[in-house]
């Protein structure tokens, strides 16, 4: 049983336990010192919706101590983007629903490098203190809070931490004469330094902002779609990495505003060229510890709290080979990946979360994975050993909510470890050639609707969307699929308008 529920069983609300946590008062005081020293006037208090959108409220910095204790209120529906379904009803929660309470996390305080008068923090969400059912409990519509709690329980159960590195491809587009994002800012030449140079003003500004916000940037390149860049940072604890991906998206949007271009995270805006993936490189480690890793500056002089610049290190990587075969992952790692392989079809509903995501899978020839298998350095499979000690989960794209993806992967790995699931032998052939030779391979779902059916039939992956989260996600995405299926497109008109008589 988690400590959070243990506290509630003994009469203390989760929100009270959170606010009164040992050491929090000192962190709140440290934020005040930062606010005063940096001249912070305003605070963004943000959380992440079920689709990965950044939501929240702003407050004058004068009120920091009060909000740190009491939090802010916002309608439950903000966790579902306050979006309406096809019938015009609010998804997830109606206007009669109560209001959540967001409690800011002082250790996530950060000065915005492009707006030095503003600080931002992530928040944990709770049910209102006055509710009749589970007052003050952790809000399960909070994908970020769910991931933190699930990872803690996973670590307590298995003695293992999930560490994640993501590869966030996205495209920089020009605006057309009507103010709509259109063509790419550079040409679709993969790994071409000249195209990388064409986007240098953008990429260097992104890197500057990222380093100031605690991302240890390590490498980048021009990918093979128009205006497509991939800039990478060091892998870390699954929650911290998800926070960094969210921060990266936020700062890319700012750089786009500064340069009057568009930062496009849509998975497949153009057919005939590669889509934007977001490969998740994952490994399970025995418990390590948080340490400072400098990001080019002394952490004490960076515009945020020291905790933002901590990275997890130490421990042993259970995905490293433990036999004479330098390619074969260790036994524990294989069991965990056995769980992922067993649930790949349902996991695709989280990793490929939009209607547009499946254009990536249908547009063949661009190395997007469409089969539920794994191999070494094999880009035709859904999972591959990209280097000793880590697995690359490939059927994830740029629209992913990394908090839901992390939670769902933890649920699948938990199943693999509990039940000694075998991922099977690695596939070293091109998967298409293997199939031509008679191999039977499960295909990944090829539409959002099909993926949602797999998710609906997979109770293990649903554990990664605990409490109300599965209901909210399924309702939101089922409506998205229904909207698409009830839309007449240009393709419909071009194909059928004059087909008869």
C-alpha positions as CSV (number, residue, x, y, z in Angstrom):
1,X,0.0,0.0,0.0
2,X,1.4,3.4,-0.9
3,X,2.3,5.9,1.8
4,X,-0.3,8.3,0.4
5,X,-3.2,6.0,1.0
6,X,-1.7,4.9,4.3
7,X,-1.8,8.5,5.5
8,X,-5.5,8.8,4.5
9,X,-6.4,5.6,6.3
10,X,-5.1,7.2,9.5
11,X,-7.3,10.3,9.1
12,X,-4.9,12.7,7.3
13,X,-5.8,13.9,3.9
14,X,-3.3,13.4,1.1
15,X,-3.2,17.1,0.5
16,X,-2.3,17.7,4.2
17,X,0.4,15.1,4.1
18,X,1.8,16.7,0.9
19,X,1.7,20.3,2.3
20,X,3.2,19.2,5.6
21,X,6.0,17.0,4.2
22,X,9.3,17.2,6.0
23,X,11.6,19.8,4.4
24,X,8.9,21.5,2.4
25,X,8.9,24.7,4.6
26,X,12.6,25.2,3.9
27,X,12.0,24.8,0.1
28,X,9.2,27.4,0.3
29,X,11.5,29.8,2.0
30,X,14.2,29.1,-0.6
31,X,11.8,30.0,-3.4
32,X,11.0,33.3,-1.6
33,X,14.7,34.0,-1.5
34,X,15.0,33.3,-5.2
35,X,11.9,35.4,-6.0
36,X,13.4,38.4,-4.2
37,X,17.0,37.9,-5.6
38,X,15.8,37.5,-9.2
39,X,13.1,40.2,-9.2
40,X,10.3,37.7,-10.0
41,X,7.0,39.4,-10.2
42,X,4.7,36.7,-11.3
43,X,4.4,32.9,-11.1
44,X,3.0,30.4,-13.6
45,X,1.6,27.4,-11.7
46,X,1.2,24.6,-14.3
47,X,0.1,21.0,-14.7
48,X,-0.4,18.8,-17.7
49,X,-3.7,17.6,-19.2
50,X,-4.6,14.1,-20.4
51,X,-3.4,15.1,-23.9
52,X,-0.1,16.6,-22.7
53,X,-1.3,20.3,-22.9
54,X,0.2,22.6,-20.3
55,X,-2.5,24.1,-18.1
56,X,-2.6,26.2,-15.0
57,X,-3.0,29.6,-13.3
58,X,-0.8,32.6,-12.7
59,X,-0.4,34.5,-9.4
60,X,1.6,37.6,-8.3
61,X,4.7,36.5,-6.6
62,X,3.6,38.4,-3.4
63,X,1.2,35.6,-2.7
64,X,3.7,32.8,-3.0
65,X,3.6,31.6,0.7
66,X,-0.2,31.6,0.8
67,X,-0.6,29.6,-2.5
68,X,2.2,27.2,-1.4
69,X,0.1,26.3,1.6
70,X,-3.5,26.5,0.3
71,X,-3.0,26.0,-3.4
72,X,-5.3,27.3,-6.1
73,X,-8.6,26.0,-7.4
74,X,-9.6,25.3,-10.9
75,X,-12.4,23.3,-12.5
76,X,-11.9,19.5,-12.9
77,X,-12.5,19.8,-16.6
78,X,-9.2,21.7,-17.0
79,X,-7.5,18.3,-16.8
80,X,-9.4,17.4,-20.0
81,X,-8.6,20.7,-21.8
82,X,-12.2,22.0,-21.0
83,X,-13.0,20.5,-24.4
84,X,-16.5,19.5,-25.6
85,X,-17.6,16.3,-27.3
86,X,-19.5,16.0,-30.6
87,X,-22.8,16.6,-28.7
88,X,-21.4,19.8,-27.2
89,X,-21.1,18.4,-23.7
90,X,-17.9,18.9,-21.7
91,X,-15.6,15.9,-21.8
92,X,-14.8,14.2,-18.5
93,X,-16.5,16.6,-16.1
94,X,-19.6,18.7,-16.4
95,X,-20.0,22.3,-15.1
96,X,-21.5,20.8,-11.9
97,X,-18.3,19.1,-11.0
98,X,-16.2,20.3,-8.1
99,X,-12.9,22.2,-8.4
100,X,-9.5,20.6,-8.0
101,X,-6.8,22.1,-5.8
102,X,-3.3,22.5,-7.3
103,X,-0.4,22.6,-4.9
104,X,2.9,24.0,-6.4
105,X,6.1,22.0,-5.9
106,X,8.8,24.5,-4.8
107,X,11.7,22.3,-6.0
108,X,10.4,22.8,-9.6
109,X,10.7,26.6,-9.5
110,X,12.4,28.0,-12.6
111,X,12.9,31.5,-13.9
112,X,11.8,31.8,-17.5
113,X,14.9,32.8,-19.4
114,X,12.9,34.7,-22.0
115,X,10.7,36.5,-19.4
116,X,13.0,36.9,-16.3
117,X,10.2,38.6,-14.3
118,X,8.2,35.3,-14.4
119,X,8.9,32.0,-12.5
120,X,7.2,28.7,-13.2
121,X,6.4,25.6,-11.2
122,X,4.8,22.3,-11.7
123,X,1.9,21.4,-9.4
124,X,0.4,18.2,-7.9
125,X,-3.4,18.1,-8.1
126,X,-5.9,17.0,-5.4
127,X,-9.6,16.6,-4.8
128,X,-11.1,19.6,-3.0
129,X,-10.8,19.5,0.8
130,X,-14.6,19.9,1.2
131,X,-15.7,17.0,-1.1
132,X,-17.9,14.3,0.4
133,X,-16.1,11.5,-1.3
134,X,-12.3,11.2,-0.8
135,X,-11.8,14.8,0.3
136,X,-8.3,16.1,-0.2
137,X,-7.2,12.9,-2.0
138,X,-4.7,12.8,-4.9
139,X,-6.6,13.6,-8.1
140,X,-6.3,10.6,-10.5
141,X,-6.9,13.0,-13.4
142,X,-3.4,14.3,-12.7
143,X,-1.2,12.3,-15.2
144,X,2.0,13.8,-13.7
145,X,1.0,12.9,-10.1
146,X,0.0,9.4,-11.2
147,X,3.4,8.8,-12.7
148,X,5.2,9.9,-9.6
149,X,3.1,7.7,-7.4
150,X,3.3,4.7,-9.7
151,X,7.0,5.0,-10.1
152,X,7.4,5.1,-6.3
153,X,5.3,2.0,-5.9
154,X,7.2,0.2,-8.7
155,X,10.5,1.0,-7.0
156,X,9.3,-0.1,-3.6
157,X,8.0,-3.4,-5.1
158,X,10.9,-4.3,-7.4
159,X,13.8,-2.2,-6.1
160,X,14.1,-0.8,-9.6
161,X,13.9,2.7,-11.1
162,X,12.8,3.4,-14.7
163,X,15.1,5.8,-16.5
164,X,14.1,7.3,-19.8
165,X,15.6,9.3,-22.6
166,X,13.3,10.7,-25.3
167,X,14.2,11.8,-28.9
168,X,11.8,14.6,-29.6
169,X,11.5,15.2,-33.4
170,X,9.5,18.2,-34.5
171,X,9.3,20.6,-37.4
172,X,9.9,24.3,-37.9
173,X,7.5,25.7,-40.4
174,X,7.0,29.0,-42.3
175,X,3.7,30.8,-42.2
176,X,1.9,31.3,-45.6
177,X,0.2,34.5,-46.7
178,X,-2.9,33.6,-44.7
179,X,-1.0,33.1,-41.5
180,X,-1.2,29.3,-41.6
181,X,1.8,27.0,-40.9
182,X,2.8,25.6,-44.3
183,X,6.2,24.6,-45.7
184,X,9.3,23.6,-43.8
185,X,11.9,26.2,-43.0
186,X,14.6,23.9,-44.4
187,X,14.8,21.1,-47.0
188,X,14.2,17.5,-46.2
189,X,17.8,16.3,-46.2
190,X,18.6,14.0,-43.3
191,X,21.7,14.7,-41.2
192,X,22.6,17.5,-43.7
193,X,24.8,20.1,-41.9
194,X,23.8,22.8,-44.4
195,X,20.1,22.4,-43.5
196,X,21.1,22.3,-39.8
197,X,22.9,25.6,-40.4
198,X,19.8,27.1,-42.0
199,X,18.0,26.6,-38.7
200,X,20.9,27.6,-36.5
201,X,19.3,30.8,-35.2
202,X,16.4,28.6,-34.0
203,X,18.4,25.6,-32.7
204,X,20.9,27.7,-30.8
205,X,18.2,29.7,-29.1
206,X,16.4,26.5,-28.1
207,X,19.7,25.1,-26.7
208,X,20.4,28.3,-24.8
209,X,17.0,28.3,-23.2
210,X,17.1,24.6,-22.5
211,X,20.5,24.8,-20.7
212,X,19.2,27.6,-18.6
213,X,16.2,25.5,-17.6
214,X,18.2,22.5,-16.5
215,X,18.3,20.3,-19.7
216,X,21.7,18.8,-20.2
217,X,21.8,19.1,-24.0
218,X,24.0,16.5,-25.6
219,X,23.5,16.2,-29.4
220,X,21.2,17.2,-32.3
221,X,20.7,16.9,-36.0
222,X,18.6,17.8,-39.0
223,X,16.2,14.9,-39.7
224,X,14.7,13.9,-43.0
225,X,11.5,16.0,-43.2
226,X,11.2,19.7,-44.1
227,X,12.4,21.9,-41.2
228,X,12.7,18.8,-38.9
229,X,15.1,19.0,-36.0
230,X,15.9,16.6,-33.2
231,X,17.7,18.0,-30.1
232,X,18.5,15.6,-27.3
233,X,19.3,15.8,-23.6
234,X,20.7,13.3,-21.1
235,X,18.4,10.5,-20.0
236,X,17.1,10.6,-16.4
237,X,14.4,9.4,-14.0
238,X,11.1,8.9,-15.9
239,X,9.3,11.8,-14.2
240,X,12.1,14.2,-14.5
241,X,12.5,13.4,-18.2
242,X,8.8,13.9,-18.8
243,X,9.1,17.3,-17.1
244,X,12.0,18.2,-19.4
245,X,10.1,17.1,-22.5
246,X,7.2,19.4,-21.4
247,X,9.6,22.2,-20.8
248,X,11.3,21.6,-24.2
249,X,7.9,22.0,-25.9
250,X,7.2,25.1,-24.0
251,X,10.5,26.8,-24.9
252,X,10.3,25.7,-28.5
253,X,6.9,27.6,-28.8
254,X,8.6,30.7,-27.3
255,X,11.5,30.5,-29.8
256,X,9.0,30.2,-32.6
257,X,7.2,33.3,-31.5
258,X,10.6,35.2,-31.4
259,X,11.4,34.1,-34.9
260,X,7.9,34.4,-36.4
261,X,7.9,30.8,-37.5
262,X,5.8,27.8,-36.2
263,X,7.0,25.0,-33.9
264,X,5.1,22.0,-35.2
265,X,4.6,19.0,-32.9
266,X,2.0,17.4,-35.1
267,X,3.1,13.9,-36.0
268,X,2.6,13.9,-39.8
269,X,1.9,17.2,-41.4
270,X,3.3,16.1,-44.8
271,X,3.0,12.7,-46.6
272,X,6.0,11.5,-48.6
273,X,8.5,12.5,-45.9
274,X,9.2,11.2,-42.4
275,X,6.9,12.0,-39.6
276,X,8.0,13.2,-36.2
277,X,8.6,10.4,-33.8
278,X,9.5,10.5,-30.1
279,X,11.4,7.3,-29.5
280,X,11.6,6.4,-25.8
281,X,14.9,4.9,-24.7
282,X,14.4,3.0,-21.4
283,X,16.3,1.0,-18.9
284,X,15.6,-0.3,-15.3
285,X,18.2,0.4,-12.7
286,X,18.7,-0.7,-9.1
287,X,18.1,2.3,-6.9
288,X,20.5,5.2,-7.5
289,X,20.7,8.7,-6.0
290,X,20.2,12.3,-7.1
291,X,23.4,14.1,-7.9
292,X,24.3,17.4,-9.5
293,X,25.3,17.3,-13.2
294,X,26.4,20.7,-14.4
295,X,24.8,21.9,-17.5
296,X,27.5,24.3,-18.4
297,X,27.1,26.5,-15.4
298,X,27.4,26.3,-11.6
299,X,24.0,25.2,-10.3
300,X,24.2,27.8,-7.5
301,X,24.1,30.6,-10.1
302,X,21.4,29.2,-12.3
303,X,18.0,30.9,-12.3
304,X,16.0,28.3,-10.5
305,X,16.1,25.8,-7.6
306,X,19.1,23.6,-7.3
307,X,16.8,20.5,-7.5
308,X,16.1,21.2,-11.1
309,X,19.7,20.5,-12.0
310,X,19.9,17.1,-10.3
311,X,20.1,14.0,-12.3
312,X,19.7,10.4,-11.1
313,X,22.9,8.3,-11.2
314,X,24.4,5.2,-9.6
315,X,22.9,1.8,-9.3
316,X,23.2,-1.1,-11.8
317,X,21.5,-1.2,-15.1
318,X,19.5,-4.5,-15.3
319,X,19.3,-4.1,-19.1
320,X,23.0,-4.6,-19.5
321,X,24.1,-8.0,-20.9
322,X,24.8,-10.6,-18.1
323,X,26.0,-13.4,-20.4
324,X,28.8,-13.9,-23.0
325,X,26.4,-12.4,-25.6
326,X,27.2,-8.7,-25.8
327,X,23.9,-8.0,-27.5
328,X,21.5,-9.9,-25.3
329,X,20.0,-7.8,-22.5
330,X,20.1,-9.1,-18.9
331,X,17.5,-11.4,-17.5
332,X,15.6,-8.8,-15.5
333,X,15.6,-6.5,-18.5
334,X,14.3,-9.2,-20.8
335,X,11.4,-9.9,-18.4
336,X,10.5,-6.2,-18.3
337,X,10.6,-6.0,-22.1
338,X,8.6,-9.2,-22.3
339,X,5.8,-7.2,-20.6
340,X,6.2,-4.4,-23.1
341,X,6.1,-6.7,-26.1
342,X,3.1,-8.5,-24.7
343,X,1.2,-5.3,-24.4
344,X,2.5,-3.3,-27.4
345,X,-0.8,-3.2,-29.2
346,X,-2.6,-1.5,-26.3
347,X,0.5,0.7,-25.5
348,X,0.2,2.0,-29.1
349,X,-3.0,3.8,-28.0
350,X,-0.9,5.9,-25.7
351,X,2.2,6.3,-27.8
352,X,0.4,7.0,-31.0
353,X,-2.4,9.0,-29.5
354,X,-4.0,10.9,-32.4
355,X,-5.8,10.2,-35.6
356,X,-2.9,11.7,-37.5
357,X,-0.4,9.4,-35.7
358,X,-1.3,6.5,-37.9
359,X,-0.4,8.4,-41.1
360,X,3.1,7.8,-39.8
361,X,2.6,4.0,-39.8
362,X,0.8,3.9,-43.2
363,X,3.4,6.0,-45.1
364,X,5.8,3.1,-45.7
365,X,9.5,3.5,-46.5
366,X,10.4,5.9,-43.6
367,X,11.4,3.4,-40.9
368,X,8.3,3.8,-38.8
369,X,7.6,0.5,-36.9
370,X,4.4,-1.4,-37.6
371,X,5.1,-4.8,-36.0
372,X,5.0,-6.0,-32.4
373,X,8.5,-7.5,-32.2
374,X,12.0,-6.6,-31.1
375,X,15.5,-6.9,-32.3
376,X,19.1,-5.6,-32.3
377,X,19.6,-2.3,-34.1
378,X,16.5,-3.3,-36.2
379,X,14.4,-0.3,-37.1
380,X,11.6,-2.4,-38.6
381,X,10.5,-3.7,-35.2
382,X,8.5,-1.9,-32.5
383,X,11.3,-2.3,-30.0
384,X,15.1,-2.5,-30.6
385,X,18.2,-2.7,-28.5
386,X,19.7,0.6,-29.7
387,X,22.8,0.2,-27.6
388,X,23.8,-2.1,-24.7
389,X,21.8,-1.3,-21.7
390,X,18.7,0.3,-23.2
391,X,15.7,-0.5,-25.3
392,X,14.3,2.0,-27.8
393,X,10.5,1.9,-28.0
394,X,9.8,3.2,-31.5
395,X,6.1,3.3,-32.0
396,X,5.8,6.6,-30.0
397,X,5.4,10.0,-31.8
398,X,5.8,13.7,-31.1
399,X,2.2,14.1,-29.8
400,X,2.7,11.7,-26.9
401,X,1.8,12.6,-23.3
402,X,5.1,11.4,-21.7
403,X,3.5,11.0,-18.2
404,X,0.8,8.6,-19.5
405,X,3.5,6.8,-21.6
406,X,5.7,6.4,-18.6
407,X,2.9,5.1,-16.4
408,X,1.7,2.7,-19.0
409,X,5.2,1.3,-19.6
410,X,5.6,0.8,-15.8
411,X,2.4,-1.2,-15.8
412,X,3.6,-3.4,-18.7
413,X,7.0,-3.9,-17.1
414,X,5.4,-4.8,-13.8
415,X,3.5,-7.5,-15.5
416,X,6.6,-8.8,-17.2
417,X,8.5,-9.0,-14.0
418,X,5.7,-10.5,-12.0
419,X,5.0,-13.2,-14.6
420,X,8.4,-13.8,-16.1
421,X,7.3,-12.9,-19.5
422,X,9.6,-13.9,-22.3
423,X,9.8,-11.4,-25.2
424,X,10.9,-14.2,-27.6
425,X,14.0,-14.4,-29.7
426,X,15.3,-11.1,-31.2
427,X,14.5,-10.6,-34.8
428,X,17.7,-9.7,-36.7
429,X,16.2,-9.8,-40.2
430,X,14.3,-7.1,-41.9
431,X,10.8,-7.8,-40.6
432,X,9.3,-7.8,-44.0
433,X,11.8,-10.3,-45.3
434,X,11.1,-12.5,-42.2
435,X,7.4,-12.4,-42.9
436,X,8.0,-13.4,-46.6
437,X,9.9,-16.4,-45.2
438,X,6.9,-17.4,-43.2
439,X,7.3,-15.7,-39.8
440,X,4.0,-14.9,-38.1
441,X,4.1,-11.4,-36.6
442,X,1.5,-9.4,-34.8
443,X,0.9,-6.1,-36.4
444,X,0.5,-2.9,-34.4
445,X,-2.9,-1.3,-34.7
446,X,-3.1,0.9,-37.8
447,X,-5.8,3.4,-36.6
448,X,-6.6,5.2,-33.5
449,X,-10.0,3.4,-33.4
450,X,-8.3,0.0,-33.6
451,X,-5.7,1.0,-30.9
452,X,-8.5,2.0,-28.5
453,X,-10.1,-1.4,-28.9
454,X,-6.8,-3.0,-27.8
455,X,-6.5,-0.6,-24.9
456,X,-10.1,-1.4,-23.9
457,X,-9.2,-5.1,-23.8
458,X,-6.0,-4.8,-21.9
459,X,-6.4,-4.5,-18.1
460,X,-2.7,-4.4,-17.5
461,X,-2.1,-1.2,-19.5
462,X,-5.2,0.3,-18.0
463,X,-3.5,0.0,-14.6
464,X,-1.1,2.7,-16.0
465,X,-4.2,5.0,-16.2
466,X,-5.4,4.6,-12.6
467,X,-8.6,5.9,-11.0
468,X,-10.4,8.2,-13.3
469,X,-7.6,8.6,-15.8
470,X,-8.6,5.6,-18.1
471,X,-12.2,6.9,-18.3
472,X,-11.1,10.4,-19.2
473,X,-8.5,9.3,-21.8
474,X,-10.8,6.7,-23.4
475,X,-13.7,9.2,-23.5
476,X,-11.5,12.0,-25.0
477,X,-9.9,9.8,-27.6
478,X,-13.1,7.9,-28.6
479,X,-14.7,11.2,-29.3
480,X,-11.6,12.3,-31.3
481,X,-12.0,9.1,-33.4
482,X,-15.7,9.6,-33.8
483,X,-15.2,13.2,-35.0
484,X,-12.8,12.0,-37.6
485,X,-15.1,9.2,-38.8
486,X,-17.9,11.7,-39.1
487,X,-16.0,14.2,-41.2
488,X,-16.1,14.5,-45.0
489,X,-12.6,15.2,-46.2
490,X,-11.1,16.4,-49.5
491,X,-10.1,12.8,-50.2
492,X,-13.8,11.8,-50.0
493,X,-14.8,14.5,-52.4
494,X,-12.0,13.8,-54.8
495,X,-12.6,10.1,-54.8
496,X,-16.4,9.8,-54.8
497,X,-18.0,13.1,-56.0
498,X,-18.0,12.1,-59.7
499,X,-17.6,8.3,-59.5
500,X,-21.2,7.7,-60.7
501,X,-22.9,7.2,-63.0
